[in-house]
Amino acid sequence: MERMERFIDNLPPMNLMRSEKMTLVQLIIPVESAHRAVSYLGELGLLQFRDLNAEKSPFQRTFVNQVKRCGEMSRKLRFFKDQISKAGLLSSVLPVVEPDVELEELEIQLAEHEHELIEMNSNSEKLRQTYNELLEFKMVLQKAGGFLVSSNNHAVAEERELSENVYSNDDYVETSSLLEQEMRPADQSGLRFISGIICKSKALRFERMLFRATRGNMLFYQSSAGEEIMDPVSAEMVEKTVFVVFFSGEQARTKILKICEAFGANCYPVPEDISKQRQITREVLSRLSELETTLDAGMRHRNKALTSIGYHLQQWMSMVRREKAVYDTLNMLNFDVTKKCLVGEGWCPIFAKAQIQEALQRATFDSNSQVGIIFHVMDAVESPPTYFRTNHFTNAYQEIVDAYGVARYQEANPAVYTVITFPFLFAVMFGDWGHGICLLLGALVLIARESRLNTQKLGSFMEMLFGGRYVLLLMSLFSVYCGLIYNEFFSVPFHIFGGSAYKCRDATCSDAHSAGLIKFRDPYPFGVDPSWRGSRSELPFLNSLKMKMSILLGVAQMNLGILLSYFNARFFHNSLDVRYQFVPQMIFLNSLFGYLSLLIIIKWCTGSQADLYHVMIYMFLSPTDDLGDNELFWGQRPLQIVLLLLALVAVPWMLFPKPFILKKLHSERFQGRTYGMLGTSEFDLDVEPDSARLHHEEFNFSEVFVHQMIHSIEFVLGAVSNTASYLRLWALSLAHSELSTVFYEKVLLLAWGYDNIVIRLVGLAVFAFATAFILLMMETLSAFLHALRLHWVEFQNKFYHGDGYKFKPFSFALIAEDDD
């Protein structure tokens, strides 16, 4: 035993197995080099600062004004970004390299650019509004002139003949002098009109409101303006309608003007004299031409200004984000009593101490400080953060584990085993090498485009898929492997590894039981024999195989979890957990389900017809009865009695000794009988392992006993329920196989039975759709979630506390763009 322990202790440490060793450090930084020191530490990204001003509000902190200034600059930069995107321009993807700009200089530059842009936008908006008014006036002149002509013509239709001449270039109406004479009686009779323009969407409601307000004493003419007008506020094109309202009386005029104002209709005066209309139209067209030229020049000038800003925008945004992060970090530091130095504390990995000291020395030198930065290690009271160094491949698996809970400091990391067990258990449920190849192609595409996709902003679903590309890769490879074992390619078996070991006895072979198949050569070399497919005994055989395999895999993984609890206890020098937790748990689990796994293997090897259900049930109900035909090996009955007694003994072994020993250790320590270093005994690590220095006076025996009782009952019941939970491997594998068979036989083969190309193509399309969306998407998600459950609950609850907190260093690389 001692030799084995020495061998385990001499094994080289694995980076991912246990989190990096951390240390609490203190920094005493002179004020003149504080900013540069924190900036260099941000570039290094290996120190997590502690907030020494947690009791202060953000507005009470030292560098609150600098943070506000950075926030204001961020607002201006976002304004520039919005303006560039609205103008349809692209900001430079690769930032222009230029000498470092001081924050004060940048602040002045941004203020000047913002003032210039706001002024240009204001002028442009005023010009656009004037342009819109003139454009509307032109439309009203064109359309309203026609209304006036038609209304007067209607009044004197029987007295005159009208000839019209339309001047098409300027879009205004030329009418005869006779019409001018005919318009005068209308004016003398007291009939008046108001002309204007309104949004097309409001025209119907506007007309109804006018009708009600004037009690029907009005004539309303409307016509589409013929072209859309840009709204200067929303920059959207709006359809307009020109209207003319004929009425009589001053009171009606007042009402109509108020309704026009309420509906946002713009009213324009149209003279009744046609020569005046022509003159005004010419003036309007002339001014419109001038304004178009002015607006185009203004737009070119604005785009030029935005383009020059766009060249530097990314660099400025990055600089402001970094400065804001530096001042936020400086706000976490405290001034010493002399107010000349800032004092900071933080966690860093032990391997990074030399790099941090080198960065601090550079900061002292570059800031021309006369006093160096003091860096020294402190004793920690609380537990350090957890930090695992991961790469592109292992990061996704670590994220799967961290989603359940971050590992306690230096606790065994399940991600080491999850890298293999997670995709393998997924493949057990998803096993089909045709579907596996489809997943493999998707994973290879994501990996091949890794460098390009890494720089793009992806949607939430695509980002999740890209982040798990290596998980998808291993899941697909294991699916191909398990598919070859199950001998399923889109549910179709193939003779890949040679001919079948069975042949039919007669023509009714497919309708017979396994007795109808005669074994005439050695077993099929790899995986399931293809002859089982289509026989009546296919389902009983595959069900038996997959159910037993699920139990074997489940018991193996649960044993691995308990074994890891042993390595945790050894690492933390907690001999109580080894003696009174690991040993009885291993005995209990393997006395029952380890024994069941042994019976399964023996039955497979010997070809026995023993009923394992009967063996396990009567092991509890009648352990002394003769096994009869269910006896698999000599001495099975006495072995079962011994295993049953061991399982019964293991329960009180887990429950009682540990709380009483802890109570004894506690009482001896405070009576002065034993002396020892705090934080190294079994008592220290068991009662409250989260803390480095523990408050022993808070020991409560009843609480510890109840906790141990809950833990013991949970393990005993969990041993049964967790083993049953692994049967989901069998259930989902069966469901996937049967679903795949249904789509193949009832869709593809059925369609292929018709001698019609259209039906065949439809059948092929339905089969491809069902395979892609149901088998490759929904079934993949289902198997993924079930594999996740088996790892989080059945595997990790045997050893994993998951109550730590993640190491979050101050790093410029981790600052997201959305922080602004």
Summary of the structure (lengths in Angstrom):
residues: 820
radius of gyration: 41.8
end to end distance: 58.8
largest distance: 131.3
contacts: 2458
relative contact order: 0.11
helix: 64%
strand: 9%
